[in-house]
Amino acid sequence: MRLRLTLITTLIVLAVYVVFAGALFAAQMHSAFRSIDTDLRDASSALAAAGPASATADRDQRVPGRRGDRGARSRLREAASQPDLVAFFGRDGTSRLDGPDGDEVTPDDASVEIARRGAGDHTWTDRVDGVPFRLHAQGFPGGAVVVGAPVTQIVGQQRRLGGLLIGGGLVVAALVAGATALTAGWALKPIRRMRETAEAVTATEDPSLRVPVPERDDEVGRLARAFDAMLVRLRGAQQRAHDALETQRHFLADASHELRTPVTSLRGNLDLLSRHPDIDPAEREQMIEEMRVEATRLGGLVEDVLDLSRVGGDSVRSGAWVIPAEIAGAVAAATRRRSDAAGRDVVVVDETRASYVWTDAEVLRRVLDALVDNAVVHGRGRISMRVGLDAAGAVRVEVCDEGDGVAAGERDRVFERFARGADAHGRAGSGLGLSIAAALCEQIGATLGLDDDDPSTFVISLPTGHGDS
């Protein structure tokens, strides 16, 4: 790119220089020949006015095929204020133009035509005896008078001027090329650094590298800032992908560990039953009951794992205006009908007077189901769902029970996958319910957390706005 810019700039400057030099050369040549042309025109006019009589005498005294009378030519030179070349060309086209020393010169077609017509004038440059002459032909009734002056000095000056202009063009081209190369190198330095950084990122696969951003608000500066921002985003995407892989690895390890316990128990009981077919019926019934419990636990664990895998990170785009208190009432009614919640009182307290929120009703129901199920398994006493407003006027739903709540040392990891309290052993549950609830809350733009003052109260903060309605 640097070479391309240098070539383009140099060619543009050279084109401008050629136009300027050509105009200067033409103006200089015109100025140099203007005074000579004026003198030759005056001399030819004077000779044309005095030429007919002299020309007649000259023609009468000449012998055909020989040079004209030198005395006549001398008289013509005196009449023409002593130009270096004075000659006569007859109308019949047979006369000759004579050089300064009587040598024959060849007229051009325009001067021959002027002589035949006996009128008009014509100026041109030609060589006479190897010397460059400026010639002027003036027609008169007897033919044409041709006068001339040598222009050796002017031609030499023009050649020197041409040489200077050509040399100057070469110098200008070299200076412009050098200056453009240096300027382009300075201007494209950030781009070169971006290329080097891109090559380093390609070689090391490390997008944490940074591009030096110049303090200039032009296209190159904006490009450098955009490139650096792209690297930052690539680094963030790489980190998120790494975190996702780590999370998946930990999840698979935890799931394998959780699945291993019921599978091992089932395998052990089946092996025992197959090796001892005559086992006591009461003991057999007890082992079958244990297998049924483990199978139920295994099925619930598989269902929770599948639910968690189906919960994506993208926000829910659909939604509707719903009343959270009504959804909480439906969850409470369903909980009362569950056999494992027998004897547990489930109540809903609406402090918002049936306020509406924009959300996905099914997702919110699943979140409340998970929180109430957690209270059924790990809490005790009455289960309450309180719908109220926070200080900013947003709707929040609190789910609490009368148990001791989450221990202080376990509050930080309560929403982690397969996280179970120290006193949860022997109880139903896979340790995935709260993590599923937290992931569902992210889908609808809500947040889920523990109350700072009451470790047995989980708080859902619902968004105040709505998306595509």
Summary of the structure (lengths in Angstrom):
residues: 469
radius of gyration: 55.0
end to end distance: 51.1
largest distance: 168.3
contacts: 1360
relative contact order: 0.07
helix: 57%
strand: 15%
